[in-house]
Amino acid sequence: MQNSTVCSMCKEDQTIITDLLTGEIVCSKCGLVISDKIQDTRQEWRDFVNSEEAKDRRRTGMPTSLARHDMGLYTMIGRGRKDARGQVLDASMRSTMGRLRTWDLRTQASANRNLRTAFNQLNILKDKLGLPDAIIEKTAYIYRKAHERGLVRGRQTAAALAAALYLACRQEGTPRTLKEICLISNLKRKAISREYRDMVIELDIRIPTVDPTKCIARIANQINLNQKIKQKAINIMNAATKSELSAGKSPMGLAASILYLSCLIYGGSISQTVFAQTAGVTEVTIRNICRNLRNHLDLS
């Protein structure tokens, strides 16, 4: 590759040769190396499929992810019949490579079996709960840390994974209750709570408080409430937070109670039972919170 540039040594308008293989720019007359650290901006084509069977070339391979047992870095021995120099392998060598391929697959299957099982269950929970990829990556990170500390050894894998998922939801501010995760994962609350406490203590994780405003949006979307009711509920929630009436109360119960009051203000006819079932609380909780809000706030 040639470029028309003036050399700084011979001061003549000569062609400058660019060698992309060595990364050097050299004067063709005096041999001066102008630069030896150029960057190749051409496309770096790589064939991630068997080159003997497929002709399409791809720029990237499988993306790396913590939610995979091998983080997407798994490699396998190909089934090609030629070596790196393009020569055809003989029968004995093909038999040897076949045995090596079999043992490679067996060792990969036995290694990190716990992570493989856990992350397969994580993909199922992701589809059932409708969680984004950020929550899944955070869950996989927490579970890997717990696995390194030996917190999942001798314990139920599903319970430890559900606890890590609940931790990730709490850290990312996603409104998912422990009761909902127990129902989806078909586990007892006691088992998940024990794993949750152990992870918080051993991994020194700081859990932020749940934002009740996000709970309002979630409950309102499930009941199909209009924007006026949601905006009124957010205003009441801000007033309750400033007056410290939200302290010590369940975020889902508080959000359901405020939405119920907002619905009554705008003449809605949705019963307390619907709000209680959607939020996962009892009707008594909603009545008590509503009574407290009516006594301390101006809801007009």
ChimeraX commands (.cxc) that place a marker at each C-alpha (Angstrom):
marker #1 position 0.00,0.00,0.00 radius 0.5
marker #1 position 1.48,3.34,-1.08 radius 0.5
marker #1 position 0.79,6.89,0.09 radius 0.5
marker #1 position 2.09,10.09,-1.56 radius 0.5
marker #1 position 3.74,11.91,1.37 radius 0.5
marker #1 position 6.96,13.93,1.69 radius 0.5
marker #1 position 9.66,12.11,3.69 radius 0.5
marker #1 position 11.13,14.14,6.56 radius 0.5
marker #1 position 14.65,12.73,5.97 radius 0.5
marker #1 position 15.28,12.95,2.21 radius 0.5
marker #1 position 12.85,15.86,1.70 radius 0.5
marker #1 position 11.69,14.48,-1.61 radius 0.5
marker #1 position 8.21,13.80,-2.82 radius 0.5
marker #1 position 8.46,10.04,-2.85 radius 0.5
marker #1 position 5.85,7.38,-2.21 radius 0.5
marker #1 position 5.58,6.16,1.35 radius 0.5
marker #1 position 5.02,2.44,1.69 radius 0.5
marker #1 position 2.59,1.23,4.37 radius 0.5
marker #1 position 3.05,-2.38,5.46 radius 0.5
marker #1 position -0.14,-3.53,7.15 radius 0.5
marker #1 position 1.38,-6.85,8.21 radius 0.5
marker #1 position 4.22,-5.36,10.25 radius 0.5
marker #1 position 2.41,-2.12,11.09 radius 0.5
marker #1 position 5.15,0.15,9.69 radius 0.5
marker #1 position 5.25,3.17,7.40 radius 0.5
marker #1 position 8.57,3.25,5.51 radius 0.5
marker #1 position 10.11,5.65,2.98 radius 0.5
marker #1 position 10.75,3.81,-0.28 radius 0.5
marker #1 position 13.94,5.83,-1.05 radius 0.5
marker #1 position 15.94,6.25,2.17 radius 0.5
marker #1 position 14.31,3.46,4.20 radius 0.5
marker #1 position 13.26,5.71,7.09 radius 0.5
marker #1 position 10.68,4.11,9.33 radius 0.5
marker #1 position 8.18,6.92,9.83 radius 0.5
marker #1 position 5.88,4.99,12.15 radius 0.5
marker #1 position 5.85,1.48,13.51 radius 0.5
marker #1 position 2.59,1.52,15.46 radius 0.5
marker #1 position -0.16,2.00,12.92 radius 0.5
marker #1 position -3.58,0.47,13.41 radius 0.5
marker #1 position -5.19,-1.78,10.86 radius 0.5
marker #1 position -8.70,-0.46,10.24 radius 0.5
marker #1 position -9.70,-3.20,7.87 radius 0.5
marker #1 position -12.43,-5.67,8.76 radius 0.5
marker #1 position -11.21,-8.60,10.82 radius 0.5
marker #1 position -13.16,-11.46,9.30 radius 0.5
marker #1 position -13.22,-14.69,11.27 radius 0.5
marker #1 position -15.01,-17.92,10.50 radius 0.5
marker #1 position -16.73,-19.23,13.65 radius 0.5
marker #1 position -18.34,-22.07,11.72 radius 0.5
marker #1 position -16.54,-25.00,10.16 radius 0.5
marker #1 position -14.74,-23.44,7.19 radius 0.5
marker #1 position -15.00,-26.65,5.21 radius 0.5
marker #1 position -18.79,-26.78,5.46 radius 0.5
marker #1 position -19.82,-23.11,5.54 radius 0.5
marker #1 position -18.55,-20.18,3.53 radius 0.5
marker #1 position -20.19,-17.33,5.45 radius 0.5
marker #1 position -17.84,-15.27,7.61 radius 0.5
marker #1 position -18.94,-13.48,10.76 radius 0.5
marker #1 position -17.42,-10.54,12.58 radius 0.5
marker #1 position -18.27,-11.73,16.09 radius 0.5
marker #1 position -18.91,-14.92,18.00 radius 0.5
marker #1 position -21.20,-15.70,20.91 radius 0.5
marker #1 position -21.47,-12.76,23.36 radius 0.5
marker #1 position -19.96,-13.28,26.79 radius 0.5
marker #1 position -22.42,-13.49,29.66 radius 0.5
marker #1 position -22.20,-14.25,33.37 radius 0.5
marker #1 position -25.48,-16.14,33.07 radius 0.5
marker #1 position -23.74,-18.97,31.19 radius 0.5
marker #1 position -21.83,-21.64,33.03 radius 0.5
marker #1 position -18.79,-21.04,30.80 radius 0.5
marker #1 position -19.51,-17.28,30.33 radius 0.5
marker #1 position -19.83,-17.90,26.59 radius 0.5
marker #1 position -16.14,-18.77,26.21 radius 0.5
marker #1 position -16.59,-22.49,25.53 radius 0.5
marker #1 position -14.58,-23.98,22.65 radius 0.5
marker #1 position -14.84,-27.39,21.07 radius 0.5
marker #1 position -12.77,-29.54,18.74 radius 0.5
marker #1 position -14.06,-29.26,15.20 radius 0.5
marker #1 position -15.08,-32.16,12.96 radius 0.5
marker #1 position -12.93,-31.15,10.00 radius 0.5
marker #1 position -10.91,-33.66,8.01 radius 0.5
marker #1 position -7.96,-31.33,7.36 radius 0.5
marker #1 position -5.23,-29.94,9.56 radius 0.5
marker #1 position -4.00,-26.33,9.80 radius 0.5
marker #1 position -1.89,-26.73,6.65 radius 0.5
marker #1 position -4.85,-28.01,4.63 radius 0.5
marker #1 position -3.64,-31.61,4.43 radius 0.5
marker #1 position -6.16,-34.42,4.80 radius 0.5
marker #1 position -5.87,-36.37,8.06 radius 0.5
marker #1 position -5.37,-40.09,7.88 radius 0.5
marker #1 position -7.77,-42.60,9.45 radius 0.5
marker #1 position -5.77,-43.12,12.66 radius 0.5
marker #1 position -5.50,-39.41,13.33 radius 0.5
marker #1 position -9.22,-38.90,12.69 radius 0.5
marker #1 position -9.96,-41.68,15.19 radius 0.5
marker #1 position -7.66,-40.03,17.75 radius 0.5
marker #1 position -9.32,-36.65,17.27 radius 0.5
marker #1 position -12.73,-38.28,17.66 radius 0.5
marker #1 position -11.73,-39.77,21.02 radius 0.5
marker #1 position -10.29,-36.41,22.11 radius 0.5
marker #1 position -13.52,-34.70,21.09 radius 0.5
marker #1 position -15.56,-37.18,23.13 radius 0.5
marker #1 position -13.45,-36.74,26.26 radius 0.5
marker #1 position -13.49,-32.97,25.82 radius 0.5
marker #1 position -17.29,-32.97,25.78 radius 0.5
marker #1 position -17.39,-35.23,28.85 radius 0.5
marker #1 position -15.05,-33.04,30.87 radius 0.5
marker #1 position -17.00,-29.93,29.92 radius 0.5
marker #1 position -20.24,-31.61,31.02 radius 0.5
marker #1 position -18.83,-32.62,34.41 radius 0.5
marker #1 position -17.13,-29.30,35.14 radius 0.5
marker #1 position -19.28,-26.57,36.73 radius 0.5
marker #1 position -22.31,-28.84,36.84 radius 0.5
marker #1 position -23.83,-26.73,39.62 radius 0.5
marker #1 position -23.55,-23.55,37.57 radius 0.5
marker #1 position -25.02,-25.26,34.52 radius 0.5
marker #1 position -28.07,-26.43,36.50 radius 0.5
marker #1 position -28.53,-23.08,38.24 radius 0.5
marker #1 position -28.35,-20.96,35.10 radius 0.5
marker #1 position -30.74,-23.27,33.23 radius 0.5
marker #1 position -33.25,-22.61,36.02 radius 0.5
marker #1 position -32.42,-18.90,35.82 radius 0.5
marker #1 position -33.50,-18.80,32.17 radius 0.5
marker #1 position -36.82,-20.36,33.15 radius 0.5
marker #1 position -37.38,-17.78,35.90 radius 0.5
marker #1 position -36.47,-15.01,33.46 radius 0.5
marker #1 position -39.27,-16.04,31.11 radius 0.5
marker #1 position -41.83,-16.50,33.87 radius 0.5
marker #1 position -41.12,-13.19,35.62 radius 0.5
marker #1 position -40.37,-11.17,32.48 radius 0.5
marker #1 position -37.07,-9.83,33.83 radius 0.5
marker #1 position -34.57,-7.77,31.79 radius 0.5
marker #1 position -31.05,-8.93,30.98 radius 0.5
marker #1 position -29.52,-6.55,33.55 radius 0.5
marker #1 position -31.31,-8.39,36.38 radius 0.5
marker #1 position -30.21,-11.76,35.02 radius 0.5
marker #1 position -26.57,-10.68,34.79 radius 0.5
marker #1 position -26.72,-9.29,38.34 radius 0.5
marker #1 position -28.28,-12.52,39.60 radius 0.5
marker #1 position -25.57,-14.60,37.93 radius 0.5
marker #1 position -22.88,-12.38,39.48 radius 0.5
marker #1 position -24.32,-12.77,42.98 radius 0.5
marker #1 position -24.72,-16.52,42.57 radius 0.5
marker #1 position -21.15,-16.91,41.35 radius 0.5
marker #1 position -19.88,-14.99,44.39 radius 0.5
marker #1 position -21.95,-17.21,46.68 radius 0.5
marker #1 position -20.65,-20.30,44.86 radius 0.5
marker #1 position -17.04,-19.18,45.37 radius 0.5
marker #1 position -17.67,-18.64,49.10 radius 0.5
marker #1 position -19.21,-22.11,49.42 radius 0.5
marker #1 position -22.64,-20.80,50.40 radius 0.5
marker #1 position -24.47,-23.13,48.00 radius 0.5
marker #1 position -22.58,-26.28,48.92 radius 0.5
marker #1 position -24.89,-28.91,50.38 radius 0.5
marker #1 position -27.94,-26.68,49.91 radius 0.5
marker #1 position -30.79,-26.54,47.46 radius 0.5
marker #1 position -29.65,-24.93,44.24 radius 0.5
marker #1 position -33.08,-23.56,43.38 radius 0.5
marker #1 position -33.40,-21.81,46.76 radius 0.5
marker #1 position -29.97,-20.19,46.46 radius 0.5
marker #1 position -30.74,-19.05,42.93 radius 0.5
marker #1 position -34.11,-17.60,43.98 radius 0.5
marker #1 position -32.41,-15.72,46.83 radius 0.5
marker #1 position -29.81,-14.29,44.43 radius 0.5
marker #1 position -32.61,-13.26,42.07 radius 0.5
marker #1 position -34.46,-11.46,44.86 radius 0.5
marker #1 position -31.22,-9.72,45.88 radius 0.5
marker #1 position -30.65,-8.55,42.30 radius 0.5
marker #1 position -34.20,-7.22,42.08 radius 0.5
marker #1 position -33.74,-5.31,45.33 radius 0.5
marker #1 position -30.44,-3.81,44.22 radius 0.5
marker #1 position -31.71,-2.79,40.79 radius 0.5
marker #1 position -34.97,-1.40,42.17 radius 0.5
marker #1 position -37.22,-3.85,40.30 radius 0.5
marker #1 position -40.53,-4.36,42.15 radius 0.5
marker #1 position -40.57,-8.13,42.68 radius 0.5
marker #1 position -41.73,-9.45,46.04 radius 0.5
marker #1 position -40.36,-12.49,47.81 radius 0.5
marker #1 position -43.81,-14.04,47.81 radius 0.5
marker #1 position -43.99,-13.78,44.03 radius 0.5
marker #1 position -40.59,-15.37,43.57 radius 0.5
marker #1 position -41.59,-18.20,45.95 radius 0.5
marker #1 position -44.75,-18.80,43.94 radius 0.5
marker #1 position -42.98,-18.83,40.58 radius 0.5
marker #1 position -40.06,-20.99,41.73 radius 0.5
marker #1 position -42.37,-23.35,43.69 radius 0.5
marker #1 position -40.28,-23.06,46.86 radius 0.5
marker #1 position -41.06,-22.34,50.48 radius 0.5
marker #1 position -40.52,-18.82,51.78 radius 0.5
marker #1 position -38.45,-20.12,54.69 radius 0.5
marker #1 position -35.86,-21.77,52.40 radius 0.5
marker #1 position -35.37,-18.66,50.26 radius 0.5
marker #1 position -35.28,-16.36,53.29 radius 0.5
marker #1 position -32.51,-18.40,54.90 radius 0.5
marker #1 position -30.38,-18.26,51.76 radius 0.5
marker #1 position -31.14,-14.54,51.41 radius 0.5
marker #1 position -29.92,-13.74,54.93 radius 0.5
marker #1 position -26.75,-15.79,54.49 radius 0.5
marker #1 position -25.87,-14.04,51.22 radius 0.5
marker #1 position -26.48,-10.58,52.65 radius 0.5
marker #1 position -24.27,-11.29,55.67 radius 0.5
marker #1 position -21.47,-13.29,54.04 radius 0.5
marker #1 position -21.19,-11.20,50.86 radius 0.5
marker #1 position -21.65,-7.89,52.72 radius 0.5
marker #1 position -24.37,-6.67,50.38 radius 0.5
marker #1 position -26.15,-3.40,51.06 radius 0.5
marker #1 position -29.82,-3.56,50.26 radius 0.5
marker #1 position -31.47,-0.27,49.25 radius 0.5
marker #1 position -35.01,0.49,50.31 radius 0.5
marker #1 position -37.79,-0.27,47.86 radius 0.5
marker #1 position -39.19,2.71,45.99 radius 0.5
marker #1 position -43.01,2.58,46.48 radius 0.5
marker #1 position -43.53,4.72,43.37 radius 0.5
marker #1 position -42.40,1.83,41.15 radius 0.5
marker #1 position -44.85,-0.41,42.97 radius 0.5
marker #1 position -47.62,2.06,42.09 radius 0.5
marker #1 position -46.78,1.84,38.40 radius 0.5
marker #1 position -46.70,-1.94,38.47 radius 0.5
marker #1 position -50.02,-2.40,40.27 radius 0.5
marker #1 position -51.72,0.27,38.15 radius 0.5
marker #1 position -50.58,-1.38,34.93 radius 0.5
marker #1 position -51.88,-4.77,36.03 radius 0.5
marker #1 position -55.32,-3.35,36.92 radius 0.5
marker #1 position -55.36,-1.07,33.83 radius 0.5
marker #1 position -55.89,2.21,35.67 radius 0.5
marker #1 position -55.82,5.48,33.79 radius 0.5
marker #1 position -53.11,8.12,34.00 radius 0.5
marker #1 position -55.12,10.45,36.25 radius 0.5
marker #1 position -55.39,7.85,39.00 radius 0.5
marker #1 position -51.70,6.99,38.74 radius 0.5
marker #1 position -50.63,10.64,38.91 radius 0.5
marker #1 position -52.89,11.27,41.92 radius 0.5
marker #1 position -51.45,8.19,43.64 radius 0.5
marker #1 position -47.89,9.42,43.03 radius 0.5
marker #1 position -48.76,12.80,44.58 radius 0.5
marker #1 position -50.24,11.11,47.65 radius 0.5
marker #1 position -47.20,8.84,47.89 radius 0.5
marker #1 position -44.84,11.84,47.85 radius 0.5
marker #1 position -46.87,13.51,50.60 radius 0.5
marker #1 position -46.86,10.31,52.68 radius 0.5
marker #1 position -43.11,9.97,52.25 radius 0.5
marker #1 position -42.46,13.56,53.35 radius 0.5
marker #1 position -44.64,13.14,56.44 radius 0.5
marker #1 position -42.89,9.80,57.20 radius 0.5
marker #1 position -46.15,7.87,57.07 radius 0.5
marker #1 position -44.54,5.27,54.78 radius 0.5
marker #1 position -41.99,4.19,57.39 radius 0.5
marker #1 position -42.35,0.57,58.44 radius 0.5
marker #1 position -45.04,-0.26,55.90 radius 0.5
marker #1 position -44.94,-2.77,53.09 radius 0.5
marker #1 position -44.22,-0.98,49.79 radius 0.5
marker #1 position -46.72,-3.09,47.86 radius 0.5
marker #1 position -49.38,-2.68,50.54 radius 0.5
marker #1 position -48.80,1.06,50.71 radius 0.5
marker #1 position -48.96,1.41,46.93 radius 0.5
marker #1 position -52.14,-0.65,46.70 radius 0.5
marker #1 position -53.80,1.41,49.46 radius 0.5
marker #1 position -52.91,4.73,47.84 radius 0.5
marker #1 position -54.14,3.53,44.46 radius 0.5
marker #1 position -57.40,2.46,46.07 radius 0.5
marker #1 position -57.84,5.92,47.62 radius 0.5
marker #1 position -57.03,7.59,44.29 radius 0.5
marker #1 position -59.56,5.37,42.58 radius 0.5
marker #1 position -62.23,6.42,45.11 radius 0.5
marker #1 position -61.40,10.10,44.57 radius 0.5
marker #1 position -62.03,9.81,40.83 radius 0.5
marker #1 position -65.19,7.72,41.28 radius 0.5
marker #1 position -63.73,4.31,40.50 radius 0.5
marker #1 position -65.60,1.13,41.42 radius 0.5
marker #1 position -62.71,-1.32,41.89 radius 0.5
marker #1 position -62.95,-3.18,45.20 radius 0.5
marker #1 position -60.27,-3.61,47.83 radius 0.5
marker #1 position -60.10,-7.31,47.02 radius 0.5
marker #1 position -58.72,-6.61,43.53 radius 0.5
marker #1 position -56.01,-4.32,44.88 radius 0.5
marker #1 position -55.15,-6.78,47.67 radius 0.5
marker #1 position -54.83,-9.74,45.31 radius 0.5
marker #1 position -52.75,-7.76,42.82 radius 0.5
marker #1 position -50.34,-6.48,45.49 radius 0.5
marker #1 position -50.18,-9.78,47.36 radius 0.5
marker #1 position -51.45,-8.37,50.67 radius 0.5
marker #1 position -54.63,-8.76,52.70 radius 0.5
marker #1 position -57.66,-6.49,52.68 radius 0.5
marker #1 position -57.07,-5.73,56.35 radius 0.5
marker #1 position -53.69,-4.22,55.47 radius 0.5
marker #1 position -55.26,-1.94,52.89 radius 0.5
marker #1 position -58.02,-0.82,55.28 radius 0.5
marker #1 position -55.55,-0.02,58.07 radius 0.5
marker #1 position -53.23,1.96,55.78 radius 0.5
marker #1 position -56.15,3.85,54.24 radius 0.5
marker #1 position -57.44,4.79,57.69 radius 0.5
marker #1 position -54.00,6.06,58.69 radius 0.5
marker #1 position -53.64,8.12,55.50 radius 0.5
marker #1 position -57.09,9.67,55.86 radius 0.5
marker #1 position -56.30,10.76,59.41 radius 0.5
marker #1 position -52.98,12.45,58.62 radius 0.5
marker #1 position -53.22,13.66,55.00 radius 0.5
marker #1 position -55.47,15.93,53.02 radius 0.5
marker #1 position -56.58,13.71,50.15 radius 0.5
marker #1 position -58.74,16.24,48.37 radius 0.5
marker link #1:1,2 radius 0.2
marker link #1:2,3 radius 0.2
marker link #1:3,4 radius 0.2
marker link #1:4,5 radius 0.2
marker link #1:5,6 radius 0.2
marker link #1:6,7 radius 0.2
marker link #1:7,8 radius 0.2
marker link #1:8,9 radius 0.2
marker link #1:9,10 radius 0.2
marker link #1:10,11 radius 0.2
marker link #1:11,12 radius 0.2
marker link #1:12,13 radius 0.2
marker link #1:13,14 radius 0.2
marker link #1:14,15 radius 0.2
marker link #1:15,16 radius 0.2
marker link #1:16,17 radius 0.2
marker link #1:17,18 radius 0.2
marker link #1:18,19 radius 0.2
marker link #1:19,20 radius 0.2
marker link #1:20,21 radius 0.2
marker link #1:21,22 radius 0.2
marker link #1:22,23 radius 0.2
marker link #1:23,24 radius 0.2
marker link #1:24,25 radius 0.2
marker link #1:25,26 radius 0.2
marker link #1:26,27 radius 0.2
marker link #1:27,28 radius 0.2
marker link #1:28,29 radius 0.2
marker link #1:29,30 radius 0.2
marker link #1:30,31 radius 0.2
marker link #1:31,32 radius 0.2
marker link #1:32,33 radius 0.2
marker link #1:33,34 radius 0.2
marker link #1:34,35 radius 0.2
marker link #1:35,36 radius 0.2
marker link #1:36,37 radius 0.2
marker link #1:37,38 radius 0.2
marker link #1:38,39 radius 0.2
marker link #1:39,40 radius 0.2
marker link #1:40,41 radius 0.2
marker link #1:41,42 radius 0.2
marker link #1:42,43 radius 0.2
marker link #1:43,44 radius 0.2
marker link #1:44,45 radius 0.2
marker link #1:45,46 radius 0.2
marker link #1:46,47 radius 0.2
marker link #1:47,48 radius 0.2
marker link #1:48,49 radius 0.2
marker link #1:49,50 radius 0.2
marker link #1:50,51 radius 0.2
marker link #1:51,52 radius 0.2
marker link #1:52,53 radius 0.2
marker link #1:53,54 radius 0.2
marker link #1:54,55 radius 0.2
marker link #1:55,56 radius 0.2
marker link #1:56,57 radius 0.2
marker link #1:57,58 radius 0.2
marker link #1:58,59 radius 0.2
marker link #1:59,60 radius 0.2
marker link #1:60,61 radius 0.2
marker link #1:61,62 radius 0.2
marker link #1:62,63 radius 0.2
marker link #1:63,64 radius 0.2
marker link #1:64,65 radius 0.2
marker link #1:65,66 radius 0.2
marker link #1:66,67 radius 0.2
marker link #1:67,68 radius 0.2
marker link #1:68,69 radius 0.2
marker link #1:69,70 radius 0.2
marker link #1:70,71 radius 0.2
marker link #1:71,72 radius 0.2
marker link #1:72,73 radius 0.2
marker link #1:73,74 radius 0.2
marker link #1:74,75 radius 0.2
marker link #1:75,76 radius 0.2
marker link #1:76,77 radius 0.2
marker link #1:77,78 radius 0.2
marker link #1:78,79 radius 0.2
marker link #1:79,80 radius 0.2
marker link #1:80,81 radius 0.2
marker link #1:81,82 radius 0.2
marker link #1:82,83 radius 0.2
marker link #1:83,84 radius 0.2
marker link #1:84,85 radius 0.2
marker link #1:85,86 radius 0.2
marker link #1:86,87 radius 0.2
marker link #1:87,88 radius 0.2
marker link #1:88,89 radius 0.2
marker link #1:89,90 radius 0.2
marker link #1:90,91 radius 0.2
marker link #1:91,92 radius 0.2
marker link #1:92,93 radius 0.2
marker link #1:93,94 radius 0.2
marker link #1:94,95 radius 0.2
marker link #1:95,96 radius 0.2
marker link #1:96,97 radius 0.2
marker link #1:97,98 radius 0.2
marker link #1:98,99 radius 0.2
marker link #1:99,100 radius 0.2
marker link #1:100,101 radius 0.2
marker link #1:101,102 radius 0.2
marker link #1:102,103 radius 0.2
marker link #1:103,104 radius 0.2
marker link #1:104,105 radius 0.2
marker link #1:105,106 radius 0.2
marker link #1:106,107 radius 0.2
marker link #1:107,108 radius 0.2
marker link #1:108,109 radius 0.2
marker link #1:109,110 radius 0.2
marker link #1:110,111 radius 0.2
marker link #1:111,112 radius 0.2
marker link #1:112,113 radius 0.2
marker link #1:113,114 radius 0.2
marker link #1:114,115 radius 0.2
marker link #1:115,116 radius 0.2
marker link #1:116,117 radius 0.2
marker link #1:117,118 radius 0.2
marker link #1:118,119 radius 0.2
marker link #1:119,120 radius 0.2
marker link #1:120,121 radius 0.2
marker link #1:121,122 radius 0.2
marker link #1:122,123 radius 0.2
marker link #1:123,124 radius 0.2
marker link #1:124,125 radius 0.2
marker link #1:125,126 radius 0.2
marker link #1:126,127 radius 0.2
marker link #1:127,128 radius 0.2
marker link #1:128,129 radius 0.2
marker link #1:129,130 radius 0.2
marker link #1:130,131 radius 0.2
marker link #1:131,132 radius 0.2
marker link #1:132,133 radius 0.2
marker link #1:133,134 radius 0.2
marker link #1:134,135 radius 0.2
marker link #1:135,136 radius 0.2
marker link #1:136,137 radius 0.2
marker link #1:137,138 radius 0.2
marker link #1:138,139 radius 0.2
marker link #1:139,140 radius 0.2
marker link #1:140,141 radius 0.2
marker link #1:141,142 radius 0.2
marker link #1:142,143 radius 0.2
marker link #1:143,144 radius 0.2
marker link #1:144,145 radius 0.2
marker link #1:145,146 radius 0.2
marker link #1:146,147 radius 0.2
marker link #1:147,148 radius 0.2
marker link #1:148,149 radius 0.2
marker link #1:149,150 radius 0.2
marker link #1:150,151 radius 0.2
marker link #1:151,152 radius 0.2
marker link #1:152,153 radius 0.2
marker link #1:153,154 radius 0.2
marker link #1:154,155 radius 0.2
marker link #1:155,156 radius 0.2
marker link #1:156,157 radius 0.2
marker link #1:157,158 radius 0.2
marker link #1:158,159 radius 0.2
marker link #1:159,160 radius 0.2
marker link #1:160,161 radius 0.2
marker link #1:161,162 radius 0.2
marker link #1:162,163 radius 0.2
marker link #1:163,164 radius 0.2
marker link #1:164,165 radius 0.2
marker link #1:165,166 radius 0.2
marker link #1:166,167 radius 0.2
marker link #1:167,168 radius 0.2
marker link #1:168,169 radius 0.2
marker link #1:169,170 radius 0.2
marker link #1:170,171 radius 0.2
marker link #1:171,172 radius 0.2
marker link #1:172,173 radius 0.2
marker link #1:173,174 radius 0.2
marker link #1:174,175 radius 0.2
marker link #1:175,176 radius 0.2
marker link #1:176,177 radius 0.2
marker link #1:177,178 radius 0.2
marker link #1:178,179 radius 0.2
marker link #1:179,180 radius 0.2
marker link #1:180,181 radius 0.2
marker link #1:181,182 radius 0.2
marker link #1:182,183 radius 0.2
marker link #1:183,184 radius 0.2
marker link #1:184,185 radius 0.2
marker link #1:185,186 radius 0.2
marker link #1:186,187 radius 0.2
marker link #1:187,188 radius 0.2
marker link #1:188,189 radius 0.2
marker link #1:189,190 radius 0.2
marker link #1:190,191 radius 0.2
marker link #1:191,192 radius 0.2
marker link #1:192,193 radius 0.2
marker link #1:193,194 radius 0.2
marker link #1:194,195 radius 0.2
marker link #1:195,196 radius 0.2
marker link #1:196,197 radius 0.2
marker link #1:197,198 radius 0.2
marker link #1:198,199 radius 0.2
marker link #1:199,200 radius 0.2
marker link #1:200,201 radius 0.2
marker link #1:201,202 radius 0.2
marker link #1:202,203 radius 0.2
marker link #1:203,204 radius 0.2
marker link #1:204,205 radius 0.2
marker link #1:205,206 radius 0.2
marker link #1:206,207 radius 0.2
marker link #1:207,208 radius 0.2
marker link #1:208,209 radius 0.2
marker link #1:209,210 radius 0.2
marker link #1:210,211 radius 0.2
marker link #1:211,212 radius 0.2
marker link #1:212,213 radius 0.2
marker link #1:213,214 radius 0.2
marker link #1:214,215 radius 0.2
marker link #1:215,216 radius 0.2
marker link #1:216,217 radius 0.2
marker link #1:217,218 radius 0.2
marker link #1:218,219 radius 0.2
marker link #1:219,220 radius 0.2
marker link #1:220,221 radius 0.2
marker link #1:221,222 radius 0.2
marker link #1:222,223 radius 0.2
marker link #1:223,224 radius 0.2
marker link #1:224,225 radius 0.2
marker link #1:225,226 radius 0.2
marker link #1:226,227 radius 0.2
marker link #1:227,228 radius 0.2
marker link #1:228,229 radius 0.2
marker link #1:229,230 radius 0.2
marker link #1:230,231 radius 0.2
marker link #1:231,232 radius 0.2
marker link #1:232,233 radius 0.2
marker link #1:233,234 radius 0.2
marker link #1:234,235 radius 0.2
marker link #1:235,236 radius 0.2
marker link #1:236,237 radius 0.2
marker link #1:237,238 radius 0.2
marker link #1:238,239 radius 0.2
marker link #1:239,240 radius 0.2
marker link #1:240,241 radius 0.2
marker link #1:241,242 radius 0.2
marker link #1:242,243 radius 0.2
marker link #1:243,244 radius 0.2
marker link #1:244,245 radius 0.2
marker link #1:245,246 radius 0.2
marker link #1:246,247 radius 0.2
marker link #1:247,248 radius 0.2
marker link #1:248,249 radius 0.2
marker link #1:249,250 radius 0.2
marker link #1:250,251 radius 0.2
marker link #1:251,252 radius 0.2
marker link #1:252,253 radius 0.2
marker link #1:253,254 radius 0.2
marker link #1:254,255 radius 0.2
marker link #1:255,256 radius 0.2
marker link #1:256,257 radius 0.2
marker link #1:257,258 radius 0.2
marker link #1:258,259 radius 0.2
marker link #1:259,260 radius 0.2
marker link #1:260,261 radius 0.2
marker link #1:261,262 radius 0.2
marker link #1:262,263 radius 0.2
marker link #1:263,264 radius 0.2
marker link #1:264,265 radius 0.2
marker link #1:265,266 radius 0.2
marker link #1:266,267 radius 0.2
marker link #1:267,268 radius 0.2
marker link #1:268,269 radius 0.2
marker link #1:269,270 radius 0.2
marker link #1:270,271 radius 0.2
marker link #1:271,272 radius 0.2
marker link #1:272,273 radius 0.2
marker link #1:273,274 radius 0.2
marker link #1:274,275 radius 0.2
marker link #1:275,276 radius 0.2
marker link #1:276,277 radius 0.2
marker link #1:277,278 radius 0.2
marker link #1:278,279 radius 0.2
marker link #1:279,280 radius 0.2
marker link #1:280,281 radius 0.2
marker link #1:281,282 radius 0.2
marker link #1:282,283 radius 0.2
marker link #1:283,284 radius 0.2
marker link #1:284,285 radius 0.2
marker link #1:285,286 radius 0.2
marker link #1:286,287 radius 0.2
marker link #1:287,288 radius 0.2
marker link #1:288,289 radius 0.2
marker link #1:289,290 radius 0.2
marker link #1:290,291 radius 0.2
marker link #1:291,292 radius 0.2
marker link #1:292,293 radius 0.2
marker link #1:293,294 radius 0.2
marker link #1:294,295 radius 0.2
marker link #1:295,296 radius 0.2
marker link #1:296,297 radius 0.2
marker link #1:297,298 radius 0.2
marker link #1:298,299 radius 0.2
marker link #1:299,300 radius 0.2
view
